Amino acid sequence: EPRLDEVQTRIAAKLRNVVKADPEDRHVLGSVDVSAILETPMTGVRLTVPDTDAGRLWQSGMLRLFVSHVSEHKTEVSELKSALLDLGVSAFVAHEDIDPTAVWQADIELAAASMHAMAALLTADFHESLWTDQEVGMAVARGVLVIPVRVGRNPYGFIAKRQAMKGDLANPGKLAADMVRVLLENQSTVRMMCEGLVVGLETSRSFVAARAVSVSIAGAHGFGADQ
């Protein structure tokens, strides 16, 4: 890299001798620029996380949803986490999923590195948090789906271009169902969400929970003959 200019100049000089322009052609080689061309464009940062590490943070066989939120709303978010679990979504909620003896920041990084998608609960105080914007930034950098949930605040920054869904923390069942609908409509999450719905049905804790997941399955377009 420190000699890039020199190498480009030397290559250009050699090519001028090898590829001599036709006397009638006024086009000549002016310079050479060396740059990398990716065969497959990189859309995000891909991180490898051992299953043994990620397994303790997530329910097996379910879609992994990182719920970015402000701790002042932890009671409502805990109810949302429970509603999502009934629908086959393993939600990571920092105040609830981190062992008190663990290094909490490391577990948040681990969850962000192994999530399949993120839901950002945009409450009025979301931006004032020291951590929420960083969590969203990690999701954007990895290129995973970010669902902005408008709960008093519109999306901003890197996720401002995304269509936000309106959410009500007082109605966790409806909010969870709306999130699942978005996850089923997105190409990057539909297959894992379908698998999660099946697991959710298998592990239903009540008739009401089984009925809720059945409704989501019935309305899903991701269940095809090949899946």
Residue pairs with C-beta under 8 A, 6 or more apart in sequence:
4 34
7 34
8 31
8 32
8 33
8 34
9 31
9 32
11 32
11 34
12 29
12 30
12 31
12 32
15 29
15 32
16 28
16 29
19 29
21 27
21 28
21 29
43 143
44 141
44 142
44 143
44 144
45 141
45 142
45 143
46 142
47 113
47 114
47 142
49 110
49 113
49 114
53 110
53 114
54 64
54 110
54 111
54 114
57 92
57 97
57 107
57 110
57 111
57 114
58 64
58 90
58 92
58 114
59 85
59 90
59 199
60 199
61 195
61 196
61 199
62 85
62 88
62 89
62 90
62 195
62 196
62 199
62 200
63 88
63 89
63 90
63 116
63 117
63 183
63 189
63 192
63 193
63 195
63 196
64 90
64 92
64 111
64 114
64 115
64 116
64 117
65 84
65 89
65 90
65 91
65 92
65 115
65 116
65 117
65 118
65 119
65 179
65 183
66 91
66 92
66 111
66 112
66 115
66 117
66 118
66 119
66 135
66 139
67 77
67 80
67 81
67 91
67 92
67 93
67 118
67 119
67 121
68 118
68 119
68 120
68 121
68 132
68 135
68 136
68 139
69 77
69 93
69 121
69 123
69 126
69 132
70 121
70 123
70 125
70 126
70 128
70 129
70 132
71 94
71 95
71 129
72 123
72 125
73 121
73 123
73 169
74 93
74 95
74 96
76 169
76 170
76 172
77 93
77 95
77 96
77 121
77 169
78 93
78 96
79 172
80 91
80 169
80 172
80 175
80 176
81 91
81 93
81 96
82 172
83 172
83 173
83 175
83 176
83 177
84 90
84 91
84 176
84 179
84 180
85 91
85 200
86 176
86 200
86 204
86 205
86 209
86 212
86 213
87 176
87 177
87 180
87 196
87 197
87 200
87 212
87 213
87 216
88 180
88 193
88 195
88 196
88 197
88 198
88 199
88 200
88 201
88 213
89 176
89 179
89 180
89 183
89 193
89 196
89 200
90 196
91 119
92 111
92 115
94 104
94 107
94 108
94 111
94 131
97 107
97 111
98 104
98 107
98 108
99 107
108 131
108 135
109 138
112 135
112 138
112 139
112 142
113 138
113 142
115 139
115 144
116 144
116 145
116 188
116 189
116 192
117 139
117 144
117 145
117 146
117 147
117 183
117 186
117 188
117 189
118 135
118 136
118 139
118 144
118 145
118 146
118 147
119 146
119 147
119 149
119 179
120 126
120 132
120 135
120 136
120 146
120 147
120 148
120 149
120 155
120 159
121 149
121 151
121 167
121 169
122 148
122 149
122 150
122 151
122 152
122 153
122 154
122 155
122 164
123 151
123 152
123 153
123 169
124 151
124 152
124 153
126 132
126 153
127 133
127 153
127 156
133 157
136 146
136 157
136 158
136 159
137 158
139 146
140 146
140 158
140 159
144 188
145 183
145 186
145 188
145 189
146 159
146 162
147 162
147 165
147 179
147 182
147 183
148 155
148 159
148 162
148 163
148 164
148 165
149 164
149 165
149 166
149 167
149 175
149 179
150 164
150 165
150 166
150 167
151 167
151 168
151 169
154 160
154 164
155 161
155 162
155 164
165 178
165 179
165 182
167 175
167 178
168 174
168 175
169 175
173 212
177 212
177 215
177 216
180 193
180 197
180 216
181 216
181 219
183 189
183 190
183 193
184 190
184 193
184 194
184 216
184 219
184 220
184 221
184 222
185 221
190 222
191 222
191 227
193 220
193 222
194 220
194 222
194 223
194 227
197 213
197 216
197 217
197 220
198 217
200 209
200 213
201 210
201 213
201 214
201 217
204 210
204 213
217 223
